[in-house]
Amino acid sequence: MTSRTVALSQIREQKLADVLRDVATRDEVLTVKLQEGARVAIQPLPRLEPLPELEGFVPEGWKDAING
């Protein structure tokens, strides 16, 4: 994952949706420097692999056996 830092004034005219789509497409961390000196980081969440499907079954009454 790459990183990029920009001033708020550099992206002020862009639509938020375009900025977010760009961050996701580039797979980068975008740090925006605000005028007060604060910084905000925007980054995509990691892509998760689908969970495997397991064979088997859950018997009826399984809750009763645990809570009983």
Buried (B, 14 or more C-beta within 10 A) or exposed (E): EEEEEEEBEEBEEEEEEEBEEBBEEEEBBBBBBEEEEEEEEBBBEEEEEEEEEEEEEEEEEEEEEEEE
